[in-house]
Amino acid sequence: MYLYYIVALVVIALDQLTKWVVAQTMELGEQITVIGNFFYLTSHRNSGAAWGILQGKMMFFYIVTVIVIAGIIYYMQKYARESKLLAVALSLILGGAIGNFIDRLFRKEVVDFFDFIIFGYDYPIFNIADSALVVGVILVIITTIMDERKEKRQNDK
Ligand SMILES: CCC[C@@H]1OC(=O)[C@@H](C)C[C@H](C)CCCCC(=O)CCC[C@@H](CC)/C=C/C=C(\COC)CC[C@@H](O)[C@@H](O)C[C@H](O)CNC1=O
């Protein structure tokens, strides 16, 4: 059961460590080319959410994040035993939400640095917390679809 909270802690530690290194060693806007025309490390700050929406609305972000964290912990208690995949997914979302929450509390903005240019589109610069959140959300959707299929098969018997 507590294994999953360790997953969240590892996400938070990796997220905060990478953000700290970027903030300490790179000037704002500085860019390091990893793979030309595809992957760069760009020191960026975002006081909003995805795509920079709701810039500066910190109180809103605190409230939404606390609701997300409370919801995740509730679902972890309820469903963690049933599906390991779901428990890992929830702990990834928990770690990601807390990672960005720490930035919003102490920096009043989020440190971003993964900069991908996908098919010519410069995707919004993001961080490890965002990646954990997106992977977690996708895994929750996958487990939900799998469970529904399983239930349907049982009903059809
Ligand atoms: C990942 C959610 C964003 C993350 O939400 C959080 O913190 C949560 C815990 C708290 C928010 C206040 C509430 C969720 C808002 C939902 C949302 O926004 C729609 C998301 C859809 C999603 C499809 C599933 C797209 C994903 C986009 C991006 C990530 O792609 C990998 C680009 C990230 C860059 O714009 C980067 O500057 C963002 C910056 O780091 C701050 N991050 C946040 O606000």
The ligand as an ORCA input file, in Angstrom:
! r2SCAN-3c Opt
* xyz 0 1
  C      -0.102     18.695    -17.015
  C      -1.191     19.609    -16.522
  C      -0.664     21.004    -16.305
  C      -0.224     21.213    -14.846
  O      -1.359     20.993    -13.983
  C      -1.168     21.090    -12.621
  O      -0.163     21.474    -12.084
  C      -2.382     20.654    -11.824
  C      -2.024     19.699    -10.719
  C      -3.076     21.832    -11.238
  C      -3.764     22.711    -12.274
  C      -3.960     24.076    -11.677
  C      -5.107     22.134    -12.651
  C      -5.033     21.326    -13.881
  C      -5.284     22.177    -15.096
  C      -5.556     21.276    -16.271
  C      -4.870     21.748    -17.457
  O      -4.102     22.680    -17.402
  C      -5.150     21.001    -18.739
  C      -4.083     19.979    -18.941
  C      -4.390     19.058    -20.080
  C      -3.186     18.227    -20.399
  C      -3.585     16.988    -21.183
  C      -3.613     15.761    -20.325
  C      -2.224     19.041    -21.179
  C      -0.862     19.072    -20.870
  C      -0.078     20.247    -21.172
  C       1.230     20.375    -20.845
  C       2.016     19.241    -20.242
  O       2.520     18.434    -21.307
  C       3.327     17.372    -20.832
  C       1.914     21.673    -21.034
  C       2.381     22.207    -19.696
  C       3.044     23.568    -19.805
  O       2.071     24.544    -20.228
  C       3.672     24.006    -18.479
  O       4.173     25.330    -18.607
  C       2.654     23.960    -17.359
  C       3.263     24.297    -16.014
  O       4.380     23.441    -15.762
  C       2.220     24.132    -14.897
  N       1.609     22.819    -14.938
  C       0.274     22.643    -14.710
  O      -0.503     23.536    -14.425
*
